[in-house]
Amino acid sequence: MGLEYTSPAFASAMSNMIPSITFILAVLCRMEQFDISKPGTQAKIGGTLAAFAGATLMTLYKGVAVITMHTKSSYQTAGTSKSSTHAEWIKGSLVLIVSYSSVAASYILQTSTIKMYPAPITLTSLTCLSGTLLSTIMAAILDHKASSWKLSWNTLLAPMYSVRTQSHVFNCLWPMMFVYEK
């Protein structure tokens, strides 16, 4: 819904903000020591400010079209998604901000959980399993037609292509293990 009501540039810029949002949440939850005199803290603050500035610039600056096959009128409407009214843009932006903030909050939650449950691979596997189960339940609730659940060549080839091009273990376990090690 967030990408439908905003632009891909905004969604991409916001996804790059997850480390900065995680840092801000860690400071607010007092999990990160905030001593402005330390160079590490200064670097984190500078990185957060640079990320916010970059996301703002990437979202607001449109640039010029280098190569285009569109006429001037069709190029102007192709810059955004289906709808671009002001109310929908705000709603989509809020949905994306809440979504990426919840990802950052899950990293904070994982670091506090790993202190109580010191088996990171088991915890990561349980996290991925619970996400799979919740996604399956939501998919069944939102799309309960039997015809939507039929397997076709497209639905069989897409996961195989995805596994071939991106390792599921790397995408699912590595970011969480990085948080656990810290």
N, C-alpha and C positions, 0 to 999 in steps of 0.2 A: 504494500500500500504506500509506503514511503517513497519508493522509487517511481511508482505510478504517478504520484502527485508532484514530484520534484524532478530534478534533472539528474542524469547519470553523473555529471560533474559534482553535484552536491553530495550525492551518495558516496562517491569515491573519496571526496575530501573528508567527509565525516568518518569514513572507515579508517582513514589515516590518523584520526584523532583519538583512537582507542588508547594508545599508550599515555597520551596526555591526560585523558579523562581518568585513567587508572591511577596516575600519579596524584591527581587532585583528590580522588576518593581515598587514596592511601593516607594522604596528609590529613584529610578530614576525619578519618577513622583512627588517627594517631598510630598508624602502622609504619609510617615513614617519618624519620626524624627530620625536622625542618629547622636546620641551623643555617641561616643565610650566610654566615661567615665561611662555611665549608665550600670548597670548589665543586664538589659533587652536587650539592644542593643548587649552587648557582648554575651549573650546567643543565640540571633538570628543569629549573625555572626558565632558562634561556631556550631550551628545546621545546618546552610547552608553549612559550610565547611564539617561537618560530613556527610551530605546527599550527597554532591558531591563525597566525598571519598568513601562512601558506594556504590554509583551507579557505580563509576569507578571500584571498586573491584568486584562488582557483575557481571559487564559486561565482564571484562577481565579475571577473574580467573575461570577456567573451573572445577577444582577439579577432583577427581577420581570417577569412577563409582563404587558404592557399590554393587549393584545387577544389572546385565545386562543379557538380553536374546539374545543380538546381537553378531555377530562375530566382530572382530576388524575393518574390513573394513566397515561393515554396521553401526557400532556405530559412526564412524567418520563422515559419511555423514548425520546421523540423528541429529546432533547437531544444524543444522541451518535449515532455512525454505527452500522453493523450490530452490531459487537461492542464491548463495553466492559470486558472483563476487564482486570485490572491488568497482566498480562504482555503482552497485546496493546497496551495503551496505552503501555507503555514501549517496545515494539518499534516501534510507529508513530512515537513521538516521536523515537527515535534515527534512524529512516529519514529523517524530515523534517529533523532537525538536520544529518545528513550531506549530504542533498540541497542544502540552502541553503548549507551551508559549501562545498560543491563549486562552487556558483555564485560565491560570493565568491572562492574560489581561482582560478576561471577569469578573473575580473577582474584579479587580481594577475598571473596568467600573461600576460594580454593586454598589460598595461602593460610588462612586461619584454620581451615579444616585439616590441612596436612600436618599442622602442629599437633593436633589431637589424634590423627590417624596416620602414622608414619609409614604407610605402604603406598608410595606414589603411583606405581603402575596399576595396582588393584583399584585404587581410588579413581584413576583416570579411566580405567575400563568401566567401572560402575557409572561414572559420569556420562560416558559415551552411550552406554546401554540405556540409562534413564532418559537421555535425550532422544534416542531412537524410539523408545516406548512412548514418550510423550508426543513425538511427531506423528507416530502411527495413530495414536488415539485422536489427535487433532485432525489428521487427514480423514479418518473414518467419520468424524463428526461433521466436518465441512463438506465432504464429498462422499455421500453414502450410496451412490448409485453403483450397482454391480458392473455396469458397462465401463465405468472409469477404472476399475481395478483389473481389467483383463490385461494380460501380458501380450505385447506385440514385439516385433523385431526392434522397434525404436526403443521401447522400454528395456529390452534385454541388452541392446548394444551400448546404450548410453552409460550404464555403470561399468561395463567392461572397458570402454574407452576412458572413462574417468579414472579407473584403477590403473590403467596402462600409463596414462599421462601424469597422474599425480598419485603418489603413494598415500593411502588412507592413514597409515601409521604415522607418517611424517606430519600430515595436516592435522590429525586429531591429537596425537600424543606429544609432539615436540613443543608446541606453545605452552601446554600445561606443564610439561616437565621443566621448562625454563622458569616458570613461576614457582614451581616447587623447590627448585635448587636455590632460589634467592631466599 
